[in-house]
Amino acid sequence: TRYVEFRNPYVEIARQQEEQGVFLEEMSRARRGEWRKSTFGVPQETPLDLEIGVGNGEFLAHHGAVNPQRCLLGIERKFKPLVQSFQRVQRAGLTNTALLRYQADHLEDIFAPEELNDIYLFFPDPWPKTKHHKNRLVNETFLKSTFMLQRENSRLVIKTDSADYYQWILEYAKESRYQIEAQTADLH
């Protein structure tokens, strides 16, 4: 049997777009505490929002377009959605939006305390099997980290279509420093 080496074409595309609005791990760590200035060239008081897990980039591009006074970063672990989301942002002509590749459970490596404003987390992997619950992103450590990284009066918006994960998130949120402003089990 002959094995053919598989190369993900999106890795090379992402590398070619680095510094044009896509930031890989090393560059993301280097921008810690400097995202507003180094990426967008805006004053420190400009709101800087984060979407964790950009998927197809639809929310990212929409949020960037309807909020030109805010800067928006999208974080994604997988190369294909990272590149596709960046292409969507480019097609929309957005200059207030950038993407980075990083693990969302290590946000403190790439953001300084009180560097972020609103954080959006839509449909994180629910890891439905009990033995996999340890892999869920939302937990005590994650909520402590995001709270520390956000400026005062910022929001953490989470949506899930998993009833079990919804209850899990509520329990952790109640024990965190966050105040629950609104909640609903109705996904729509």
Salt bridges, closest charged atoms under 4 A:
GLU5 OE2 - ARG7 NH2 3.42
GLU25 OE2 - ARG101 NH1 2.08
ASP49 OD2 - HIS63 NE2 2.95
ASP49 OD2 - ARG70 NE 2.65
ASP105 OD1 - HIS106 NE2 3.70
ASP118 OD2 - ARG70 NH2 3.50
ASP118 OD2 - ARG155 NH2 3.44
GLU140 OE2 - LYS144 NZ 3.23
ASP164 OD2 - HIS133 NE2 3.65
ASP164 OD2 - ARG136 NH2 2.62
GLU171 OE2 - LYS174 NZ 4.00
